[in-house]
Amino acid sequence: MTQREKNAVWQGTLSLMVLRTLLTMGEQHGYGIARRIEQTSGGQLSINYGTLYPALLKLEQEGLIASSWGTSDNNRKAKFYRLTKAGRKQIERDTRQWEATSAIMTRFLAPGEE
Amino acid sequence: MKSIRAWVHRLAGAFAGRRSEHELAAELDSHLQLHVDDNLRAGMTPDEARRRAMIALGGVESTKEAYRDRRGLPVLESLARDLRYGARTLTRSPGFAFAGILILGLGIGVNSAIFTVVNAVVLRPLPFADSERIVKLWHTPPQTTFAGMKIFSLSPANFIDWEEQSRSFAAMAIYRGGSRTLTGRGDPEALRTVRASSSFLPIFGLAPTLGRGFTAAEDGDGVPATVLLSETLWRTRFGADPAVVGQTLLLDFQPHTVVGVVPNPSFLDEVAIWVPLAWKPTDRAVRDNHNYSAVARLKPGVSVAQAQTDLDTISLRLAAQYPADNKDWGALVVPLQDDLVGEARPALLLLLGAVALVLLIACANLANLMLVRTHGRAKEIALRGALGASRARVVQQLLAEGVLLGIGGGVAGFLAAFYGVDALMATFGEALPRAQEVAVDGRVLAFTAVLSLVTGLAAAFAPAWQLTGRDANEVLKQGTSRGSSSAGDGRVRSLLVVSEVALALMLLIGAGLLMRSLNGLRAVDPGFDARSVLTASIGIPEQKYATPEQRNQFFDRALQGIRALPGVESAAWVDSLPLQGGSSQYVAPEGAPPMQASELPVVALRLASPGYFGTARIRILAGRDFTERDTLGRPGVVILSERTAARFWPGQDPIGKHVTLTMMSPAPREVVGIVAEVKTSALDAGVSDSETAIYAPASQFAFNGTSLMVRTTVPPERLAQSIVGVVRTLDPEQPVLEIQPMQRVVEESLGQRPTAMWLLGAFAILALVLASVGIYSVLAYTVRQRVREIGIRMALGAPSAGVLRLVVLDGLKPTLAGVLLGLGLAAALVRVMAALLFGVSPHDPSTFVSVTLLVTLVGTLATLIPAYRATRVDPVVTLRAE
């Protein structure tokens, strides 16, 4: 995978990843979310950390996550994000939709089943 | 839902400002720290740890930028930024900002002021419930006898028939103005009255403040005499005493019971007392005497046109039924608002058009100023373009400056209008209907706001477009710090000057035509001499002066007393003063074939005392004046105006012939004299048959009301008190009304014209000043641009005179083009003011020529200062500077 392809994480997908990460890890700061996504992808995905913040802001504006300032494990001040009720519902909806889409795509791309 | 929520957040975010900016910085900082910590733990050196973290974050500034775009609404923010930037630029050049705001403020101010008046008088509906359904009803007289008269008052019998037969009206009311003398409460006072049917006030939705209104029974006779007080009179004269209902007032010495207090409809605000119709059966039967007004309320869903058709049908039926009185008499339905303001509308709309032109000029002027100024910024703008600013973005920034100037001008203009309207109304309000309703309201505010933004944007648009359309490369390549002027710039600036000159010329022509009309009207020979004449009117109560002899005696004695006053040259009575209209009547001349009453010739009848013609200086052409002997019980006599006689008996000697005033008495009257024509109804009245006059001795009719005319050897106003004194010695309870010099009566008959002329003249001069400032500023700029060229010319030996000619001609070209364009436009547009012109063609050559000369002269003067400056250019200094 080239660097360019590696970066191609489009907005809707990134949002779902963020929500999903928060569901798994609970309250987390921006840096932590970014690292977690990177790790989960097994190093396949390298997100420009900077693109994460507008996405977080958008989710917050839509009421899917909420934020507050707190202290990190190693005693740094950081802004922590957590899921809201609406956020949890959104995960269910998006997950269903994503599964449906990927199932269809899988069927299309499966070799030699004509 | 989700996205609406997000938008609300973003809108709020647009105004969040500093705080969230700090928060973002802190968050990114903490992100970096966390990453650096991780990297350190992974064993990197502190520098390397930091560098890697920065790379992964992908640039703090671009992150912030992306975040900001998401946080707020970028368009809104850039607009706010542009406005802030614009405000800073403007405060850096206060002279330009002041000039811009002043120019726009003038333009917007006059527009807001005139719009305030137009809004209140023409646009705003009358202040009654469903006022668009209230109409005025008129007769239309036969054109054979009343040539040129479009409307006529109503007769009672016809009104009653209209009311019974029409199906279009929810209610109809008839009324008539008058005056009655209130006595027994301090000084006697003549009060304006309206005698109205019981349906009158309900048509306007006006309910009594106190007591009751009139009842249907009071439309007829045989019920006790009652009156209603107007609220104004109740407050001023009766101290708003609620116990006034039930009290008795002496009006014309007859007791009347006050039954209520009512608010006046605004167009009758001078009325003090309302009296019931109280028609006797004989009053109801009058069909040939037209002296009532009528209003009506249309039924819901009925249009004015339908009501008109309805009354047309009825009129035809009545004409067939009563040919003697009604042949060719029609009906006219006019919305009340049109009836009230119709006459003022052309003048007001003309003024509104004029101030719109002034604003256009102001706008062009500002555009010019901005063009010249932004030109100095050509490099800055080209640089922005080169650095990737989109054209729209740069235009937006320039427009923001225009908007700021527009807002400044709008505020200045609104304040000017707010205070100016009062002054305007104090000076010109008298000639205007609904003047008391004129006030600044929300609509004026909105009008001003829209005007400010539009003019600000319009003025900024031309320079913005011009500057950004350039090739950035070209501009940047040029060596001088100022961008040099391209051919395109010059064209735009010239066009702006051309249009300014054209608009100013149009306004001047309008003002010039009005001035000529006014001079023409003032030069009209009214047939009498208004100088050194004082007039007044007087009405004596018939109850007190019951017999004709008593009435004649009162008027004779009063006249003797007045004639004996020092400073009085002569004095006389006449029932209606010249120019004020009056009674028009059917007259049967001797020798005419028998015909229907309504086919008889109509002439203006005036009842005058002996000495009237001498006092008014109306020439007696043949025969004699009335004498003291032409009185009650003596043979009836009349005096004819020259054209009346020629009309009745062309080519014959009228003296000694007879006429019958059929509406007054059946007895023929002998013609004893012929006098010159007088303008009986208005100065601009055309020469029509109904304007010709017939005079009869007042004492042979002994009516109770008349006007006084006194020729004085001292300034006429000085005699007012002594005349009232003479009347009071005869009857301490007798008021004298409407004391004013005859000159004022003449002025009043000029109508809206003086107002329109003064205002239009003022606007035209304002326009000319703005236009010459425009010419001056453009030329001054061009000279500055061409300083090098001029320097070279002079170094090569060009004489000062040659340079002067060069610059003046340069400036004159757009001026002359503007003059030509303006002449063309004016010739096409003057027709709109035809209604205001008198005795002058809309294409009056002398006006067109003199205005053209004036504009060209002013235009030339405006070029002289820059041209002179050009001749002072020192070639050595100029060339060295490069």
Chai-1 contact restraints between the chains, C-beta under 6 A:
chainA,res_idxA,chainB,res_idxB,connection_type,confidence,min_distance_angstrom,max_distance_angstrom,comment,restraint_id
A,G30,B,H31,contact,1.0,0.0,6.0,A-B,restraint_1
A,Y31,B,H31,contact,1.0,0.0,6.0,A-B,restraint_2
A,Y31,B,L34,contact,1.0,0.0,6.0,A-B,restraint_3
A,Y31,B,H35,contact,1.0,0.0,6.0,A-B,restraint_4
A,N48,B,G58,contact,1.0,0.0,6.0,A-B,restraint_5
A,Y49,B,A56,contact,1.0,0.0,6.0,A-B,restraint_6
A,Y49,B,L57,contact,1.0,0.0,6.0,A-B,restraint_7
A,G50,B,L57,contact,1.0,0.0,6.0,A-B,restraint_8
A,G50,B,G58,contact,1.0,0.0,6.0,A-B,restraint_9
A,G50,B,T63,contact,1.0,0.0,6.0,A-B,restraint_10
A,Y53,B,T63,contact,1.0,0.0,6.0,A-B,restraint_11
A,Y53,B,Y67,contact,1.0,0.0,6.0,A-B,restraint_12
A,P54,B,A66,contact,1.0,0.0,6.0,A-B,restraint_13
A,P54,B,Y67,contact,1.0,0.0,6.0,A-B,restraint_14
A,P54,B,R70,contact,1.0,0.0,6.0,A-B,restraint_15
A,L57,B,R70,contact,1.0,0.0,6.0,A-B,restraint_16
A,K58,B,R70,contact,1.0,0.0,6.0,A-B,restraint_17
A,Q61,B,A6,contact,1.0,0.0,6.0,A-B,restraint_18
A,Q61,B,H9,contact,1.0,0.0,6.0,A-B,restraint_19
A,E62,B,K2,contact,1.0,0.0,6.0,A-B,restraint_20
A,E62,B,A6,contact,1.0,0.0,6.0,A-B,restraint_21
A,G63,B,R5,contact,1.0,0.0,6.0,A-B,restraint_22
A,N74,B,D37,contact,1.0,0.0,6.0,A-B,restraint_23
A,R76,B,S30,contact,1.0,0.0,6.0,A-B,restraint_24
A,R76,B,Q33,contact,1.0,0.0,6.0,A-B,restraint_25
A,R76,B,L34,contact,1.0,0.0,6.0,A-B,restraint_26
A,K77,B,S30,contact,1.0,0.0,6.0,A-B,restraint_27
A,A78,B,S30,contact,1.0,0.0,6.0,A-B,restraint_28
A,K79,B,E27,contact,1.0,0.0,6.0,A-B,restraint_29
